[in-house]
Amino acid sequence: MPKEHTARRKERLLEVLRHRQPDLTLVLANIHDPHNVSAIYRSCDAFGVNRVHLYYTDTPFPVLGRKTSASARKWVESERHRDATTMMLHLHAQGMQVLATSFSASARPLRQWNFTRPTAVIMGNEHSGVEESLLEAADGELYIPMYGMIQSFNVSVAAAIILSEASRQREAAGMYATPRMNDAALESTLAAWLEK
């Protein structure tokens, strides 16, 4: 590979890494449709989310098509969880507020939440939503206001809307302007990415 191409690639990877938001993440909770999962990974990459948490207890993790998902999954890390308590402890230990998508009476509109705080958002199964045990363990519930006859978005669309709002708040707060990763994490991730 020519040195000029290598230098350009390294600079592009550094540019992306400098925008990564290590304290913003999604939890995919038993989402079974591979198209939805692939689309969520693409949105995570686009909005600077560098890690997705996979909570799969009663649904196998879907087999993702190489063309649709490989490029996004290549740049977004995955962390598997099979126990809700352990996962919540893990997220809280990182200082995360853990929010769950929900239409319950206690859910608050998306824009009422402060996404400049370290945040994990639980996205629920396409048919049953976020399971009760996760709702009870979450720090709060959010919903996306809708004004039509249909009262729910496709889960991948909802994930993109939530990340877009988080990105809007973080950009306004200058959180994309300077690297959020420490130097050691940035350098080690860059080294790993250069090998891909």
C-alpha positions as CSV (number, residue, x, y, z in Angstrom):
1,M,0.0,0.0,0.0
2,P,1.5,3.4,-1.0
3,K,2.7,5.6,1.9
4,E,0.4,8.4,0.8
5,H,-2.6,6.2,0.9
6,T,-1.6,4.8,4.3
7,A,-1.2,8.3,5.7
8,R,-4.6,9.4,4.3
9,R,-6.2,6.3,5.8
10,K,-4.6,6.9,9.2
11,E,-5.7,10.5,9.2
12,R,-9.3,9.5,8.3
13,L,-9.4,6.9,11.1
14,L,-8.0,9.5,13.6
15,E,-10.7,11.9,12.5
16,V,-13.4,9.4,13.2
17,L,-11.9,8.3,16.6
18,R,-11.7,11.9,17.7
19,H,-15.5,12.1,17.4
20,R,-16.2,8.9,19.2
21,Q,-18.4,9.2,22.3
22,P,-17.3,6.4,24.7
23,D,-20.0,7.4,27.2
24,L,-22.9,7.1,24.8
25,T,-24.2,3.6,24.0
26,L,-27.2,1.5,23.1
27,V,-28.4,-1.8,24.6
28,L,-30.0,-4.1,22.1
29,A,-32.4,-6.2,24.1
30,N,-33.5,-9.4,22.3
31,I,-33.9,-7.6,18.9
32,H,-34.3,-10.4,16.5
33,D,-34.6,-8.9,13.0
34,P,-31.1,-8.8,11.3
35,H,-32.1,-5.8,9.2
36,N,-33.0,-3.8,12.3
37,V,-29.7,-4.8,14.1
38,S,-27.7,-3.9,11.0
39,A,-29.4,-0.5,10.7
40,I,-28.8,0.2,14.3
41,Y,-25.1,-0.5,14.0
42,R,-24.9,1.9,11.0
43,S,-26.6,4.6,13.0
44,C,-24.2,4.0,16.0
45,D,-21.2,4.4,13.7
46,A,-22.7,7.5,12.1
47,F,-23.3,9.3,15.4
48,G,-20.0,8.3,17.0
49,V,-21.1,5.4,19.3
50,N,-18.1,3.1,19.6
51,R,-19.7,0.2,21.6
52,V,-23.1,-1.5,21.5
53,H,-24.3,-3.8,24.3
54,L,-26.1,-7.0,23.3
55,Y,-28.6,-8.4,25.8
56,Y,-29.8,-11.7,24.4
57,T,-31.6,-14.0,26.8
58,D,-34.6,-15.5,25.0
59,T,-33.7,-14.6,21.4
60,P,-30.6,-15.8,19.5
61,F,-28.4,-13.0,18.2
62,P,-29.4,-12.7,14.5
63,V,-27.2,-13.8,11.7
64,L,-26.3,-10.5,9.9
65,G,-25.7,-10.3,6.2
66,R,-22.1,-9.5,5.3
67,K,-22.9,-6.7,2.9
68,T,-25.4,-4.8,5.1
69,S,-23.6,-5.1,8.4
70,A,-20.0,-5.9,8.0
71,S,-18.8,-2.4,7.4
72,A,-20.6,-0.9,10.4
73,R,-19.8,-3.8,12.8
74,K,-16.2,-3.5,11.8
75,W,-16.0,-0.1,13.5
76,V,-18.5,-0.5,16.4
77,E,-17.5,-2.9,19.2
78,S,-20.0,-5.3,20.7
79,E,-20.3,-6.5,24.3
80,R,-22.5,-9.5,25.1
81,H,-24.6,-9.7,28.3
82,R,-26.9,-12.6,29.4
83,D,-27.8,-11.3,32.9
84,A,-29.7,-8.1,33.5
85,T,-28.3,-7.4,37.0
86,T,-24.7,-7.8,35.9
87,M,-25.2,-5.7,32.9
88,M,-26.8,-2.9,34.9
89,L,-24.0,-3.0,37.5
90,H,-21.5,-2.8,34.6
91,L,-23.2,0.2,33.0
92,H,-23.7,2.0,36.3
93,A,-20.1,1.4,37.3
94,Q,-19.2,3.5,34.2
95,G,-21.3,6.3,35.5
96,M,-24.1,5.8,32.9
97,Q,-27.7,6.9,33.3
98,V,-29.6,3.9,31.9
99,L,-32.8,4.8,30.1
100,A,-35.3,2.4,28.5
101,T,-37.6,3.1,25.7
102,S,-41.2,2.8,26.9
103,F,-44.8,4.1,26.5
104,S,-45.6,3.8,30.2
105,A,-47.2,6.7,32.1
106,S,-43.8,7.4,33.8
107,A,-41.9,7.8,30.5
108,R,-40.7,11.3,29.6
109,P,-40.3,12.8,26.1
110,L,-37.0,12.3,24.4
111,R,-35.9,15.9,24.5
112,Q,-36.5,16.2,28.3
113,W,-33.5,13.9,28.9
114,N,-29.9,15.2,29.2
115,F,-27.8,13.2,26.8
116,T,-24.6,15.1,27.6
117,R,-24.5,12.9,30.6
118,P,-23.0,9.4,30.2
119,T,-26.0,7.5,28.8
120,A,-27.0,4.0,27.8
121,V,-30.4,3.6,26.1
122,I,-32.1,0.2,26.1
123,M,-33.9,-0.6,22.8
124,G,-36.5,-3.4,23.2
125,N,-37.7,-6.3,21.2
126,E,-39.8,-5.5,18.1
127,H,-42.9,-7.2,19.4
128,S,-42.8,-6.9,23.2
129,G,-40.6,-3.9,23.8
130,V,-38.2,-3.7,26.8
131,E,-38.9,-6.5,29.2
132,E,-40.2,-5.6,32.7
133,S,-37.1,-6.6,34.6
134,L,-35.0,-4.1,32.5
135,L,-37.7,-1.4,32.9
136,E,-37.6,-1.8,36.7
137,A,-33.8,-1.6,36.8
138,A,-33.5,1.4,34.5
139,D,-33.0,4.9,35.8
140,G,-35.8,6.3,33.6
141,E,-38.0,5.7,30.6
142,L,-38.2,7.8,27.4
143,Y,-40.5,7.9,24.4
144,I,-40.4,9.7,21.1
145,P,-43.4,12.1,20.7
146,M,-45.5,11.1,17.7
147,Y,-48.5,12.9,16.2
148,G,-49.9,10.5,13.7
149,M,-52.2,7.4,13.9
150,I,-49.3,5.0,14.3
151,Q,-47.9,5.1,17.8
152,S,-44.5,3.4,17.4
153,F,-41.5,3.6,15.2
154,N,-39.5,0.7,13.8
155,V,-36.8,0.0,16.4
156,S,-33.9,0.9,14.1
157,V,-35.7,4.2,13.2
158,A,-36.2,4.9,16.9
159,A,-32.6,4.2,17.6
160,A,-31.5,6.7,14.9
161,I,-33.9,9.4,16.2
162,I,-32.6,8.9,19.8
163,L,-29.0,9.0,18.7
164,S,-29.7,12.1,16.6
165,E,-31.1,14.0,19.6
166,A,-28.1,12.8,21.7
167,S,-25.8,14.0,19.0
168,R,-27.5,17.4,18.7
169,Q,-27.2,18.0,22.5
170,R,-23.6,16.8,22.5
171,E,-22.6,18.9,19.5
172,A,-24.1,22.0,21.1
173,A,-22.1,21.3,24.2
174,G,-18.9,21.0,22.2
175,M,-18.5,17.3,22.9
176,Y,-17.6,16.4,19.3
177,A,-15.0,19.2,19.1
178,T,-12.3,17.6,21.2
179,P,-11.5,13.9,21.6
180,R,-13.4,12.1,24.3
181,M,-11.1,9.1,24.4
182,N,-7.9,9.4,26.4
183,D,-4.7,9.3,24.5
184,A,-3.9,5.7,25.4
185,A,-7.4,4.4,24.3
186,L,-7.2,6.5,21.1
187,E,-3.8,5.1,20.2
188,S,-4.7,1.5,20.9
189,T,-7.9,1.7,19.0
190,L,-6.2,3.3,16.1
191,A,-3.6,0.5,16.0
192,A,-6.4,-2.1,16.0
193,W,-8.3,-0.2,13.3
194,L,-5.2,0.1,11.1
195,E,-5.1,-3.7,11.1
196,K,-8.7,-4.0,9.8
